Amino acid sequence: MNVMNARIAGIGRLAMTAAKAAKAAARRLGRLWSLVAFPSLARRLVVAQMAVLVLLWTLLFAWVLYESSMRNELIESGSIHNAFIEVTESLRDQPSRQHAALLAMDRAVRSEQSDRAERRAQGRATAQDKEDEDAEAALSPSLLVWQGETLIYRSSEEVPLLRNSAPGVLEKLTGPDGRRWLVKTSRSRHSDVRVTMMAPGLWQMVLTIHDHGYYLLPLLVSLPFLVLPAWLTVRVALRPWREVSDEVASRGWNDLAPLRFQSRHQELKPLAQAIDTLLQRVRESADRERSLIADAAHELRTPLAAIRVNVEALKDQATDPRERALMGSLLRSNERAARLVSQLLQLMRSDAEKSQDAYAVLDLEELIQDRLALLETLADLRGVTLELVSPGPQPVFAERESLVSMVDNLVDNAIKYSPAGGEVVVRLSSRAGRATLYVDDQGPGIPEPLHARVFDRFFRSPDQAQSGSGLGLAIVKSVVERHHGQVRLTTPGAGPGLRVVVQLPLYGQGLTRGGSGTAADGTPPPPAPAAAPASAGSPPPRRSAPPAPHSAASPDPSATPPR
């Protein structure tokens, strides 16, 4: 039984190993396919260089072949013709020596390799030697030597027996098989010896070069040695483009300053200037929009305050219950309008670029205690209990006013949507270099499909009974993103309610001076209790904490930043 279990376990391990190898191969094939399928400027430049190389190689071959088909210096050389004639005449009485001398001279004219000739003479010629010899015979000039009407030497049996119309004239003649030849014949002045030299025509040379790979083989052999240098030169040449791309990719959503990279290259200057011009236009447009909204919201505060004062005065003087109800409705509408104006001003301030001098090291726990103390009066009016659970100080490098706006919006929303007698619990924890803030309420909650939508400006869940403008969570998201954090919505567990989870980098753990840094890709789980690890997404266990400090004078609920 144990042996069978061991075999089954071994088979399982082999199957897992094979599956891992298959996945790795699939990933490699996917990367290779992405390199081939998706457009690449570097690949385009390398292919263009290879195409230019092939074009130049083709033009060179075409020019050489054309020149060879129109004229041939060996065939036209009178000294070579005279040398063949003199050897033939001087060895007329010795046919064997005559043939050997003509053969040696013919091989010299063909530039035949001596080692191959020696192997053939010794009977050790290989198939490659035979192929090279055939190629040379097809491309090199061929020789016919006549003594009277007798043919005493012929370079090859494939050479046709052609004659010029007149001695000393270079002509293009057609052989019995239809092939074209460039032919010239010389006649001896002292005897009946004639020497005919011929070279293949253009089409025959093209076919021979194609059959023996003289055109494609050099390209295939040299391609690996040319692609790597071409790729390296393209990579070096495209380095300024990558620097511009890296700078643009590293910028935040609100960084609209001109590019720091100033290229001296003529090809890159127009692109950098176009990007700077676009950033300037977007920056000016955003500034105009922000100024318009901020100015309009600021100007609306005075008439709204005047309307409220007048309506309150009229309500105090009114004796008719119906009139007092109408005045109360006007006051509630005025309150909603004032809240919207206040949130618009907060939103414009949170979107505006903050000075680096406004950032400082803050204790998130102390800031939350201060804000809960100010909001406790509003919670008491609604019958809601506030509780803070924190393991200790949580230092963050942030802009204080922005964090105040974020905490006020989160706690104010939790108070507003919690029922009378409910509880709002604010928890702090830290893990993996990030501080995590949980704000739990016992309200009706938000449907999960709308968790991402509620962070959009002026969007509200359709089934919410409480009044609002839909800007509170938008302000929270703007502040969190500007501090390179994350925000999300979940459910606190069993029962109704909503949990807002905010994560911010701890000081010295990913956020440096000036607000630079990179937010983590995933949301790290909160710290686990000492006894056992907590499930992902669960807050740390509740523990007793000192109550939020009370201010000396209880604040007016109306002075609390509205949501």
C-alpha positions, 0 to 999 in steps of 0.5 A, a space after each residue: 500500500 505504501 509503495 502504491 501511494 509513493 508511486 501515485 505521489 511520484 506521478 502527481 509530482 511528474 504531472 505538476 512538473 510537466 504542467 509547470 513546464 507547459 505554463 513556462 513554455 506558454 509564457 515564453 511563446 506568449 512573449 515571443 508572439 507579443 514581440 512579433 504581433 505588436 508593432 515595434 519601432 525598433 523592429 521596424 527600423 531593423 527590418 528597414 535596415 535589412 530591407 535596404 541591405 537586401 536592396 543594395 545586394 540585389 542592385 549590385 548583383 543586377 549591375 554585375 550580371 548586366 555588365 557581364 552580359 554586355 561585355 567580358 574583358 577575358 573574351 575581348 582580350 586579344 592577348 589571351 586569344 593570341 596565347 591560345 593560338 601560339 600554344 596550339 601552333 607550337 605544339 601542333 606535332 605533339 597532340 597530347 602535350 597540346 591538349 594538356 597545355 590548352 587544358 592548363 591555360 583554360 583552367 587558369 583563365 577560369 581561376 579554378 582552385 588548385 586544391 580542387 584540381 589536384 583532388 580531381 587529378 588524384 581521383 579524390 574529387 567530392 560531390 561538392 567539388 563537382 558542384 563547384 566545378 559545374 558552377 564555375 563552368 556555367 559562369 566562366 568563359 568557355 573555350 573552343 580551339 579549331 585546327 582547320 575544321 577539326 575541333 581539338 579542344 572543348 572546355 565542356 561537352 555542354 558548350 555549344 559549337 558556335 561560330 562568329 559571322 566574322 573574326 574579331 567581332 563580339 556577338 550575342 549568339 543563341 545555342 541549339 538549346 535556346 541559351 544566349 552566349 557572348 562569343 568572340 573568335 580570333 583567327 591565326 595569321 599564319 595557320 588555320 587555327 581558330 580560337 573561340 571564347 564564349 560566356 553565358 548570357 544574362 538569363 543563364 547567369 541568373 539561373 546559375 546563380 539562383 541554382 547554386 545559392 550565390 544570391 541568397 546564401 551570403 544573405 542568410 549567412 550574414 543576416 545573424 551578424 548584421 541583425 544584432 549590430 543593427 538592433 544595438 544601433 537602433 537601441 542606442 539611437 532610440 535612447 532619447 525617445 525612451 527618456 522622454 517616455 519614462 519621464 511622461 510615464 513617471 508623472 502623476 495625474 496633476 503634474 503638468 509642468 514642462 518636460 525636464 528632458 530637453 533634447 538636442 536632437 532635431 527629430 525629437 525637439 518637435 515631439 518634446 515641444 508639442 508635449 510641452 504645449 499640450 501640457 501648458 494648454 491642459 494646465 491653463 484650462 484646468 486653472 481656468 476651470 478651477 478658478 471659475 468654480 472656486 470664484 463662483 462658489 466663493 461668491 455664492 456663500 455671501 448671498 446664501 448666508 444673507 438668505 439664511 439670515 433673512 429666512 430665520 428672521 422671518 421664521 421667528 416672526 411668523 405665527 402661522 404654522 404653515 408659514 413656519 413649515 415653509 420657512 423651515 423647508 427654505 432653511 433646509 434647502 439653503 443648508 443643502 446649497 451651502 453644503 454644496 458650495 463648501 464641498 466645491 471649495 474643498 474639491 478645488 483645494 484638493 485638486 489644486 497643486 500644493 506647495 512642497 512646503 505644505 507637506 510635513 510628518 504628521 501623526 495620523 492617530 493624533 489628527 484623527 483624535 482631534 477631528 473626532 473631538 470636533 465632530 463628537 457634538 454632531 454625533 451626539 445630536 444624531 444619537 451616534 457613538 464615535 469610537 477610535 481603535 489604534 495601536 499607536 502613532 502612525 507617522 505619515 508625510 502629508 499635507 495636513 489640510 488635505 488629511 483633515 478634509 479627508 477624515 472630516 468627509 469620511 466621519 461626517 458621512 458615517 455619522 449622517 448615514 448611521 441610524 440613531 443609537 448607531 456606532 461609528 468605529 474608526 480603526 487604524 493599523 499598519 502593515 507592509 509600510 502602509 497605514 490603514 484607516 477603517 471607517 465603519 458605519 451601520 447605515 444602509 450601505 452601498 450596493 457592491 456594483 456601485 462601489 467604484 461609481 460613488 467616487 465620481 463627482 456628483 454621483 450618488 447611490 439612487 436608493 440613498 434617503 439622505 440628502 447630499 451632493 455626491 462630492 464627499 467621496 470624490 474629495 476623499 479619492 482626490 486627497 488619497 491619490 495625491 498622497 499616493 494611497 488607495 481607497 476602496 469600499 467594503 462591507 464591515 461583515 454581518 449586517 448592514 453598513 459600509 466600510 471605507 478602507 484608506 491606505 497611506 504610505 508610512 513616513 519613510 516607507 515609499 513616500 519621500 519628501 515632495 510627495 513622490 513615490 509609487 503606490 502598491 499594486 495590491 491592497 495589503 491585508 490589515 495586521 493579524 491578531 497575535 493569536 491567529 492571522 486575520 482573514 484578508 480584508 478584516 480589520 484588526 480586533 477591537 480593543 479598548 482605546 482612550 476616548 477622543 479628546 474633547 475640545 474646551 468649547 464644544 463646536 457648533 455643528 453647523 461649523 463642521 465641514 459639510 458633506 
